[in-house]
Structure formats: C-alpha cells, structure tokens
Amino acid sequence: RFVPKRMVPFSFPLSKCALWDPVPMGDIIGAHITYYRNPKLSLVEKTLRLAYRHAKQNEKKSFSCFLLGTLAVDEDGEGITLTIDRFDPGREV
C-alpha cells in the first residue's frame, strides 16, 4: 500500500564532498517497507519485561532507550520479519 500522507522524503547529511549529483531525476517512487512486503513483528518476552521494568523504575515520564533486533526476509520472499530481542536502556549523559 502506498500512503502518501505518511511518507516524507529522506535526505542525507551535508558533507564537503558529494559522491553523486543531488538533483532529482525521474519520477517519484515509493520506498516504504510495506509497499512490496508483508511485515511481521516478533518481540521476545524477556526484552519486553526488561523494558517495562526499566520504565516503571525510571522517575522521569519520558526517557530514551533502544530496542535492538534483526530484520529478515521470509523464505517465500513475500514478507519480512522484524525480531526484537535485546533491550538497551542507553546512557543518561
């Protein structure tokens, strides 16, 4: 599915040396991950429990953390699976 209202163009950070000509060429295409594939999310229970415990112990209402995992294409080539299996609370500083 192509959802143009949610999509935003991506850009690369400025650099002193460009490896390509940044002028747009050709028609606009959708590069959204669900455009061609059926996504699935798999979350390890231990990871979810660690994140929940960290959120309850944190005194701030908002905090930063990382959920890490792997992205794999299914055997049939029709879907992708994102498996989240690690939790990193990050650093305060």
C-alpha positions as CSV (number, residue, x, y, z in Angstrom):
1,R,0.0,0.0,0.0
2,F,1.2,3.5,-0.8
3,V,0.2,6.1,1.8
4,P,1.5,9.5,0.5
5,K,0.3,11.4,3.6
6,R,2.6,9.5,5.9
7,M,5.6,9.4,3.7
8,V,8.3,12.1,3.9
9,P,11.3,12.5,1.7
10,F,14.6,11.4,3.2
11,S,17.8,13.4,2.9
12,F,21.4,12.8,3.6
13,P,23.5,15.0,5.9
14,L,25.6,17.7,4.4
15,S,29.2,16.9,3.5
16,K,32.1,18.6,1.9
17,C,32.4,16.0,-0.9
18,A,29.4,14.7,-2.8
19,L,29.5,11.2,-4.3
20,W,26.5,11.8,-6.6
21,D,24.6,14.6,-8.2
22,P,21.9,15.6,-5.7
23,V,19.5,17.0,-8.4
24,P,16.3,14.8,-8.5
25,M,15.9,12.8,-11.8
26,G,12.9,10.8,-13.0
27,D,9.6,10.1,-11.4
28,I,9.0,9.8,-7.7
29,I,8.7,6.3,-6.4
30,G,7.6,4.9,-3.0
31,A,10.3,3.3,-0.9
32,H,8.2,2.3,2.1
33,I,8.9,-1.1,3.6
34,T,5.3,-2.3,3.4
35,Y,4.9,-1.3,-0.3
36,Y,6.2,-4.7,-1.5
37,R,6.3,-6.9,1.6
38,N,4.0,-8.0,4.4
39,P,5.7,-7.0,7.7
40,K,5.6,-9.1,10.9
41,L,6.9,-8.0,14.3
42,S,8.2,-10.6,16.8
43,L,9.1,-9.4,20.3
44,V,10.9,-11.6,22.9
45,E,9.0,-11.6,26.2
46,K,12.2,-11.2,28.2
47,T,13.0,-8.0,26.3
48,L,9.5,-6.6,26.8
49,R,9.7,-7.3,30.6
50,L,13.1,-5.6,30.9
51,A,11.8,-2.5,29.1
52,Y,8.7,-2.5,31.2
53,R,10.7,-2.8,34.5
54,H,13.1,-0.1,33.4
55,A,10.1,2.3,32.6
56,K,8.5,1.6,35.9
57,Q,11.7,2.3,37.8
58,N,12.5,5.5,35.9
59,E,11.4,8.6,37.7
60,K,11.0,10.7,34.5
61,K,7.8,10.4,32.5
62,S,9.9,10.4,29.3
63,F,13.2,8.5,28.8
64,S,15.3,7.2,26.0
65,C,16.2,3.6,25.3
66,F,17.0,1.2,22.4
67,L,15.2,-1.9,21.3
68,L,17.6,-4.0,19.1
69,G,16.9,-6.8,16.8
70,T,17.2,-8.3,13.3
71,L,15.3,-7.8,10.1
72,A,14.9,-10.9,7.8
73,V,13.1,-11.7,4.6
74,D,10.7,-14.7,4.9
75,E,11.6,-17.9,3.0
76,D,8.8,-17.4,0.5
77,G,10.1,-13.8,-0.3
78,E,6.7,-12.3,0.4
79,G,7.2,-10.9,3.8
80,I,9.7,-9.5,6.3
81,T,10.0,-10.3,10.0
82,L,11.5,-7.8,12.5
83,T,12.6,-9.7,15.6
84,I,13.3,-7.6,18.6
85,D,15.4,-9.5,21.1
86,R,17.5,-7.0,23.0
87,F,16.9,-4.0,25.3
88,D,19.4,-1.3,25.9
89,P,18.5,1.4,28.4
90,G,21.1,3.8,27.0
91,R,23.0,6.3,29.0
92,E,21.8,9.4,30.8
93,V,24.8,11.5,29.7
